[in-house]
Amino acid sequence: MEVRNISSKELQINEQIRDREIRVIDSDGSQLGIMPARKAMELAEQKNLDLVKIAPQATPPVCKIIDYGKYRFEQSKREKEQRKNQRVVEIKEVRLSLNIDVHDFETKKNHAMRFISEGNKVKASIRFRGREMGHPELGLEIMKRFSEAMAEVANVERQPKLEGRTMMMFLAPKPAK
């Protein structure tokens, strides 16, 4: 006798159902009530369908009379559809500097706007070099200016914070209304 470990994906069908009493739902969705598993198996065989345990945690467990092959096919189709609609959000980085000029700032802002419009998150960072470490407030000022410039399309997800020699801030796209 083979004992199989049932994963959350794999449902128990037909002879794998070992419970004494089960609640049975017919193929059309109507309740047939609580009955012995053997009797439910006979009903399923008469209709040329499978007995599938859909809620093993319930007391008594709930089983449904369905075509298992068709059910698995429908389920895999739904999963494929969900995967197709799924989108991975990337974090794009925009590096600023303490003595950034107006035009360079605008260019960096435009890059960040493009990343946000594509649905990605943006990490704005400033690297402090040498004596610049003595003036973190200047970096904070640039970060504040950058977040204000991005305010119409993005929310600040994480406020500017100095970690070592780098100040970072995260921006996320504003939720669609």
N, C-alpha and C positions, 0 to 999 in steps of 0.2 A: 504494500500500500504506500503510495507516494503522498508525502505531506508537503504542501507548497505554502510558502510564506506569501500572504496576500498583501501587496502594496496598496497605497491609497488609490492608485490609478486602476488597478485590476479589481474588478468586482467579482464576488462569488456567484457562480452560475450553476444551475441544475444540481448535480450530485455533490458539488462542493459545499452546498448549504447543509450544515449539520444540526441546525437548531430543531428542537422538538416542535414548537409552535411558532408560527409566523403570521404577520398581518399581510394579506394578499390584495393587490390592486390589479384589476383586469387590464387587458390591452387597450380598452377604450377609456380607462381612467376611473372606472367605477370601483367602489370598495366591495370586496368579496368577504371581508371580515377576517377573523382569526381562525386558523385551521392548522392541522398537522402538516408538516413539510411534505410528507409523502402524498397526501391528497392534492396539495398545490402542484406538485410535480406532475401528477396524472392529468390535472386540468390543462397544464401547459402543453403536455404531450398530445392531448386531444386536439389542441388548436395548432399543432406543429410550430410552437414558439418555445422560447426559453424562459426559465424562472430565474430572475436576476435579483440579488439582494442589493437594494439601493440605499437603505439606511440601516447599517449593522449596529449602530450605537443605540437605536431606539429599543424600547421594551414593549411588546415583543418586536423583533427585527422586521422591517418592512421589505417585502419582496414584490416585484412587479412582473407580470407576464408580458414579455416583449420579444421582438426579433433582435437578438444580441448583436449579430453581425451588422445589421442596419443601424443600431444604436451606436456602436463603435465608430462606424463610418461617419455618422452625423457629428459625433463628438470630435473626431479628428478634423473635420471640416471647420467646425467652430474654432478650434484651437489655431488652425492655420490662419483663419480670418483675423483672430486677435493678434497673432504675431505680425501679420501684415500691417495692421493699424498701429503697432507699437513703434515708438520713436525714442532713440537713445539721445539724451541731452548731453552735449559735450561742454567742457569748460574751456573757453578760449581766453588767452592771456593778452593783455595790452600793457606794454611796459612804458611807463612815464619816467621822466627824470626831474630833478629839482629845478634845473634852469631850462625848462622847456619853453620854446618860443610859441607865439600865438598860432602860427600856421601849423607847426608840428602838433600842437594840442588839438587843433581842429581835425587834422588828419587822423590822429589816434581816436578821437571822438567818433568820426565817421566809420572807422573800422569797427569800433565797439557797437555802433548803431546797427551795422550790417549783421554782426554776429547775433545781436539780440533779435533782430527781425527774422533771422533764420531759426529762432527758438532756442538758441544756446545761451549758457550762462557766461558771464564775462568776469575774469579776475584781473583787476587793475593793480599793478604793482610798481613801486618806486624802490630802486636800489640805491642806498646811501653809500657814497664812496668817500674815503678819507675824512676830511674835516666836516663833511656834510652831516656826519653822525651827531654833531653838536647842535643841529637845528632841525629836530624832527617836526617842530611846529610848521615849518615851511612845507614839508611833505604833506602834513595834514591839510594845509590850506589848498594845495593842488588837488588832493583827493576830494575835498569838499566841492571845489570848482567843477571837477569832473563829474561828480554825482549830480550836481545841479544841472549840468549840461545834458545829462542822460535822464533826468527826472521824468520827462514826458513818455519815454518808452520803457524805462526800467526802474525797479525798486532796489534799494540797497539791501542785500540779503545779509551781509556781514559788514559791520562798520570798519573803517580803517584801523588797522592794528599793527604795531611795530613788532616784528619777530626777528630778532638778530639785527641784520643790516637791511632787512627788507620790510617795507610797509605794504600790506595787502588789504584789498577791499573786494568783496564779491557783489556783483549785480545780477539780478534775475529778471527775465521779461515780465512785464505787467500781465496779470491774467486777462484773457480775452473776455469781453462783456457779452 
